[in-house]
C-alpha cells in the first residue's frame, strides 16, 4: 500500500487560489507558501496562468504567516 505524502509536502496554498494559478506555481515546483519567499512578485506574476488577483491572494496569505516575497533587482 502506498504511503500518504508527508504533511510538509502537501500544499498550504490558499483555498481561493484559482486552478490556473495553482498549475502555474506547480509548474515551477511551488506547493507551499514558504517556497514563494524565494521569488519576487514580478517573477510569480510572469508565470503563465498567474494574474493580479491570484498574486494578491498569495500576498495576503503570506502576510498572515509572516512571509514575504523577495525583492527583485528591478524593485530595489
Secondary structure as UniProt FT lines:
FT   HELIX           7..9
FT   TURN            15..16
FT   HELIX           19..27
FT   TURN            28..29
FT   HELIX           33..38
FT   HELIX           41..45
FT   TURN            48..49
FT   HELIX           52..64
FT   TURN            65..66
FT   TURN            73..75
//
